[in-house]
Amino acid sequence: IKDTLKTTKTEEPSNFKIAFKKIEINNANLTYDDAKLGFILKLKDLNHSSKGDMTAEVTTLKTKTYINEIDVVYGGIKYLSKSNAEVKLNLGMNLKEMKFTFEENETRLNQLFFNFEGFFTMLKEGGYDMDIKLKTDKTDFKNILSLVPSIYSKEFDKLQSEGKFVLDGFVKGKYTNLEQLPAFKLNLQVIKGMFKYPSLPNSVNNVNINTTINNNGGNADNTTINISKFHIEIANNPVDLTLYLSNPISDPAINLNFSTNLNFENINKIYPLEETKDLKGSLSSNITIKGKVSSIQQKKYNEFSASGFFELSNFILKNKEYPQGINIKKSRFNFNPSFLELAQFNMMIGK
């Protein structure tokens, strides 16, 4: 077959443009289920509207979004359950430079209110350049308690609360792939928090938390998690935790201290357990772990420090899932650098 005809055509730039007056999404339901990651996101009754002159090189896109129910599950842990969110955002857009700036905006997740400052730019070579700050305006402890699924679902409007919290953070730099991450930081503090259900006799007191997640830029292995303080008293039963984690990808280095002396009968006195018929027993623990995971893998136990115990006594649970009951008379784990010892275990399920 021979080419007998060749034509050359010069295309003129088109002046044809499409201008959206308004875009709306009404009562949409969205489910994202990633079985490989163990991640599930469900959005119910999603409503969105946006408007702006998309034909101009510089414009402002005005958006409003409301989601009636949000469920987030990752690794079998339910992080959000029937939460709701509202976003009002004016986004300044320079479509020639592909730069987007956060103008007037407010985001509400349950009763937590926050907003963003800064910009992000889509790079010609791929990826993004960004400088974004997160800050909160309303800082009552009850606002952040609304993110706890079990608390938010139980008479949250009647919940009595005291204390303050601080939540801020930033993302700054270029993102091209997992080997080129921007610097980021998230800081959470809770100061003298407490909460109590009016219908129950006891409260959760002296909630003091200081947590920082930090990465100076580069890759994910530069991330550090520092829980320098986590203290909570459940009906006068203390729970204390400190944790410092570094090199989380290549070789996690862990410095953990955990201690508690908890009476499970007090849970009924601070939280309404409607489907639990019986809950008794005690938990005692005092654990210290310090070292790198590679030391365990290479059996260099002298380089890894682990000591303490975790003990459950006279534990009884009866609920909808286990109507016949679970009874753990004694369960004790002992920690040392070379192994985790199950020193004692005595359990009965039903008969």
HELIX and SHEET records of a PDB file:
HELIX    1   1 PHE A  141  LEU A  145  1                                   5    
HELIX    2   2 PRO A  149  TYR A  152  1                                   4    
HELIX    3   3 PHE A  156  LYS A  158  5                                   3    
HELIX    4   4 ALA A  220  ASN A  222  5                                   3    
HELIX    5   5 PHE A  264  ASN A  266  5                                   3    
HELIX    6   6 ILE A  267  ILE A  270  1                                   4    
HELIX    7   7 VAL A  293  GLN A  297  1                                   5    
HELIX    8   8 TYR A  301  GLU A  303  5                                   3    
SHEET    1   A17 ILE A  23  ASP A  34  0                                        
SHEET    2   A17 PHE A  39  LYS A  51 -1                                        
SHEET    3   A17 VAL A  58  TYR A  74 -1                                        
SHEET    4   A17 ILE A  77  ASN A  94 -1                                        
SHEET    5   A17 LYS A  99  LEU A 109 -1                                        
SHEET    6   A17 LEU A 112  MET A 122 -1                                        
SHEET    7   A17 TYR A 128  THR A 136 -1                                        
SHEET    8   A17 GLN A 160  TYR A 175 -1                                        
SHEET    9   A17 ALA A 183  LYS A 196 -1                                        
SHEET   10   A17 VAL A 204  ASN A 215 -1                                        
SHEET   11   A17 THR A 224  ILE A 234 -1                                        
SHEET   12   A17 ASN A 237  SER A 246 -1                                        
SHEET   13   A17 ALA A 253  ASN A 263 -1                                        
SHEET   14   A17 THR A 276  LYS A 292 -1                                        
SHEET   15   A17 SER A 305  ASN A 319 -1                                        
SHEET   16   A17 ILE A 326  PHE A 335 -1                                        
SHEET   17   A17 LEU A 340  ILE A 349 -1                                        
END                                                                             
